[in-house]
Amino acid sequence: MRTLFHAAALFLAAGLAVAPAFAADGEQLYKFYCAQCHGLQGKGDGPNVVKDFPVDPRNFTRADEMNKLSDADIRNVILDGGPVANKSPMMPPWGKTLAKDEVDALVKHLRVLCKCKGKS
C-alpha cells in the first residue's frame, strides 16, 4: 500500500512538473471584466450603459481611435483606470485584480476587436 502511495505521488509530481502553462484567455477576461460597459463586441454598448450613464465607454471597434493608442497606453488604463489617461473615473483600475499575463491578454483581445495594431 505504501509503495502504491509513493508511486501515485511520484506520478502526480512528474505530471505537475511537465504540465503546460495556460495562457490567460483575453476574450474570457474581457467578457468578465469589460463587457458590462464596453459590450460583448466592444462597441461601448454594454448592459450597464443606460441613457443616464455619465460617460460613453470607449468603442474598441473604432480602429481610427484605437490606432492612436499604443499597447502601453491601453495597459496603463487597464492597470490604473481612466484618470491615468485623463479619462473618466468610471473606468476602474484593475492593477490589483489582474495579473500581468491577464492584462497582456486583454490588450491583445482589444487589438482583435479593433482590427488594428496601434501606434508603436
C-alpha positions, 0 to 999 in steps of 0.5 A: 500500500505504501509503495502504491502511495509513493508511486501515485505521488511520484506520478502526480509530481512528474505530471505537475512538473511537465504540465503546460502553462495556460495562457490567460484567455483575453476574450474570457477576461474581457467578457468578465471584466469589460463587457458590462460597459464596453459590450460583448463586441466592444462597441461601448454598448454594454448592459450597464450603459443606460441613457443616464450613464455619465460617460460613453465607454470607449468603442474598441471597434473604432480602429481610427481611435484605437490606432492612436493608442499604443499597447502601453497606453491601453495597459496603463488604463487597464492597470490604473483606470481612466484618470491615468489617461485623463479619462473618466473615473468610471473606468476602474483600475484593475492593477490589483485584480489582474495579473500581468499575463491577464492584462497582456491578454486583454490588450491583445483581445482589444487589438482583435476587436479593433482590427488594428495594431496601434501606434508603436 
